[in-house]
């Protein structure tokens, strides 16, 4: 089953205004085994709304609309849905009565404009709204299900959970279960990952796979539908096994952890401590590692050695090395890693030196050039990279490479 | 003129995944006098996308699509837009060349799948993308304007501002000028800011003011419409003057700079260098400061002194102080600031020590307790805070307080 969500209201299209009902509904529908293919936010305009309902009813199994059920002139959801479904609206006297009683309960007299909230699409079922005035509506239309729900989250959410969801679960077949898993890969371009992964995941109709590239990281999102948890889980696992084989040693997490958490976990398991000397990343690697709860067990101290003097004084980099090779060099990166390890009494050392930009690049050593070195029980490893993007991206990618080098070293995998 | 925005990508329809490009575009289009009538988020499905483009091109003056321009099999925006507009795609050899050159610059060979990023709609103009691989496209189609923009915000936003917006402004014949200014305030709760600011800004109909709270920071967004730049500018300035008077010394930027950039600027102007000793923030303050281009002129080195041993060895904190007061104390924060200054030969020192959580709190010293000290020409200042929120928020707020203390000290303002 596929669903579409329509969020209705011109106020949702103003500046600085996120539309949150749709996000909430997306998650609820996914949990019920129903994928959301389209989410639309629409201004209060009758023709626009009518065409949106028409399009949605022509292609989705379930259409969920929120908003536009109030009493004012720009509440047009009922009229638009009726026109799109080709049916009439009729005023339900029992709802008019209930509205009047609600107003009376709060000691107010209902103005006539409120009566339009009792207009129900011909053939539709009204969904009572204990928390507000406008009832929701459910219509079966040529094999599709249309729900009109109020816009205020405090009314919409309980109506969905209590009245809509049970119905949808029954429709979707109560035993269908959705399982999702995210496979994460560091420091490998999205296009390279996809070239390897696509031939594998495209053999599978279920699970469905989406590839998502971020700075220094690629994610493969697997979503499986199954008859029961066991079936869905084994479908996910079957594809995960195939992807692991296609990308040997490259998937660093399948359990939602980020790369720093994985590396901290590996160091803790091995009882190893880490020492850092960062130049161009300026403390970002240290900050990312110490963002992991419990990082104090592996990181005792770190140095931000921005200047040459700091490199010499804190991590014992020989001044001659700086003179001969320059601060941004393989040799200095290695000396930083070894020096940090020594100065901080650590088991594993990391040294990073590079040109984050925007200035300071030359033809020989361009902006984005970074050397990362690790040192310790896995031996000495140095990697040269040239990262695209601005200062922030260069720095982040440098920390990502350092973490991936550590992970591979700690797991005994060959160098990146 | 009316616009529609299409945000494309199945990953945008996953759970808990907000779609932010559309919000940003809405604001920019509104500034240019163009209302957004529909905003749609769409899964990567060729038929779905084609129908969405067809519908949008039939009713909107401007259609802006983001995403789906990458090299992978599920990047279908080009194909779908071409089908909806009834035109062919042709591969542009000069774009293929540019792509190849870009890959070569980073020492990589371009895989053939990347070539499809050079496919341009017949009759469309390619929009160069200096920050990524996929160029954008602009097509005039039966009196309507269609823009295809890349999905990554770092590529989409500058392309829109530099290439799309000038064109749209000209089209809209916008003589009304919009000016916006953002006033930023650090380490003050949103409710406190609003209690003071609301009586001021609510006296103004134009500019309109929106208050936006983030972790450790509050922003006042002022938007003025005017007949010409002079009129709009003077409207903004009139309100800004009133807000500055109501919040004396609290507004740290009106020019878009973040707090680290402001502090680095103040230190540079004064020719002062900075030395840091971070415990619970673990390098985050150093990382934020070195994210500012040119930070090397003020930050020579920094210490992450996570363990007590590191505090003693690197910054000379007397062991007796740690024993008597504990590592998380006013006294140790002050000693860290003074010690960092001494060890790094800096003019201004900062010391941070606290309990970031999730564990390690006691009744007397709860999670979120942080002491920040500064030392230097402005004298010694120490501040005790207890921050709400998880580990990440506590750490960020601690760096924010340190930066605001530095700013106030450097400007000769009274302590926070």
Interface residues (C-beta under 8 A of the other chain):
Chain A: X13 X14 X15 X16 X17 X18 X19 X22 X23 X26 X27 X30 X35 X36 X37 X38 X39 X40 X41 X42 X43 X45 X48 X51 X52 X55 X59 X180 X189 X190 X191 X192 X194 X195 X198 X202 X210 X211 X212 X213 X221 X276 X278 X281 X282 X283 X284 X285 X286 X287 X289 X290 X291 X293 X294 X295 X296 X299 X300 X301 X302 X303 X304 X305 X306 X307 X309 X310 X314 X344 X357 X358 X359 X368 X386 X387 X388 X389 X390 X391 X392 X393 X395
Chain B: X10 X11 X13 X14 X15 X16 X17 X18 X19 X22 X23 X26 X27 X30 X35 X36 X37 X38 X39 X40 X41 X42 X43 X44 X45 X48 X51 X52 X55 X59 X70 X71 X72 X73 X74 X102 X105 X106 X107 X108 X111 X113 X114 X131 X154 X210 X212 X221 X223 X276 X278 X281 X282 X283 X284 X285 X286 X287 X289 X290 X291 X293 X294 X295 X296 X299 X300 X301 X302 X303 X304 X305 X306 X307 X309 X310 X313 X314 X344 X357 X358 X359 X391 X392 X395
